[in-house]
Structure formats: C-alpha cells, structure tokens
Amino acid sequence: MNIIIYALVFVGGATGAASSLYIVFSLFGTLGYKIFRKIKFGTSLFD
C-alpha cells in the first residue's frame, strides 16, 4: 500500500512539474515569435 502512495505522489508531482514547464516555455516561445515577427515583418506585438 505504501509503495502505491509513493508512486501516485511521484506521478502527480511529475505531472505538475511538466505542466508548469510547458507553460513557462510556451510563454517565452510566444514572446520570441511575436518579437521575431515585429522585427522581420513590422507587425504589431498585440495581434
């Protein structure tokens, strides 16, 4: 029983960490893409 609880804690922690990392990387990826379009094409940062 104890090993199952540890497995669930590990899976839950890994899922939370992965989703947090995804949010952080997608935020910087989106900002980088918008800045790239602003430099290359002169588009607005708010589109």
N, C-alpha and C positions, 0 to 999 in steps of 0.2 A: 504494500500500500504506500509506503513511504517513497519508493522509487517512482511511482506513478505521479505523486505530487511534485517531486523534483523535475520530472520530465515535463509536466504541464507548466511549471514555473519557467523552465528554460524555453519552452516553445512560445509562451506568452511574452517573455522578455525579448526573445529574438524577433518576434513579430512586431512588437512595439518599436524596437530599435531600427528595424528595416523600414518601417513606415515613416519614422522620423527622418532617417537619412534620405529617403526618397523625396520627402517634402523639401528638405534643405537643398538637395542637388537640383531639383526641378525649379526651385525659386531662382537659384543662380543661373541655371541654364536659360530660363525665360528672360532674365535681365540681360544676359550676354547676347541672346538672339536679338532682343529689341535694340540694344546698343549697336550691334553689327548692322542691322537694317537702317538705323539712323545715320551711321557713318557712310554706308555704301549707297543707299537709295534716298536718303534725306527724308524718310518717313517720320511720323510723329511717334514719340515713345508711348503715347497713351492709346494707340489703336490696338 
